[in-house]
């Protein structure tokens, strides 16, 4: 059976591909989960419209991410930590701590978007990368200071 993919599906192909699959696989898995349409003329037109809507949505998300990145570039956060002898931090600064500090400033970001290259175990100033979109990253200046 020939089907048109509505979504990127790793095992088969990407959006808009017309692929040949077994009848049962198409009827019982792909079509009920809205991963694919049967390949008929009307569905090809519907898929083109869906592609346009997805492109608009992605463009809007990209613009919002760029605007947020511009705002985050101006933000610097301070994280107070307990230190012992020779200014050694007990534990390390985590993405959760950075996310909480950003939330206090009014930016509600998922902690999984905050990328710390190596554990922060000393006092100082760090540049932390925040992945807002697949193509948009922001750098947040983070001050780790004594509590």
Secondary structure, DSSP 8 states (H G I E B T S, - for coil): -EEEESS-BTTTB-TT-EEE--HHHIIIIITTTTSEEE--HHHHHHHHHHHHHHHHHHHHHHHHHHHHHHHHHT-EEEEEE-B-GGGEEEEEE-HHHHHHHHHHTT----GGGEE-SS-EEESEEEEEEEE-SSS-EEEEEEEEEE-
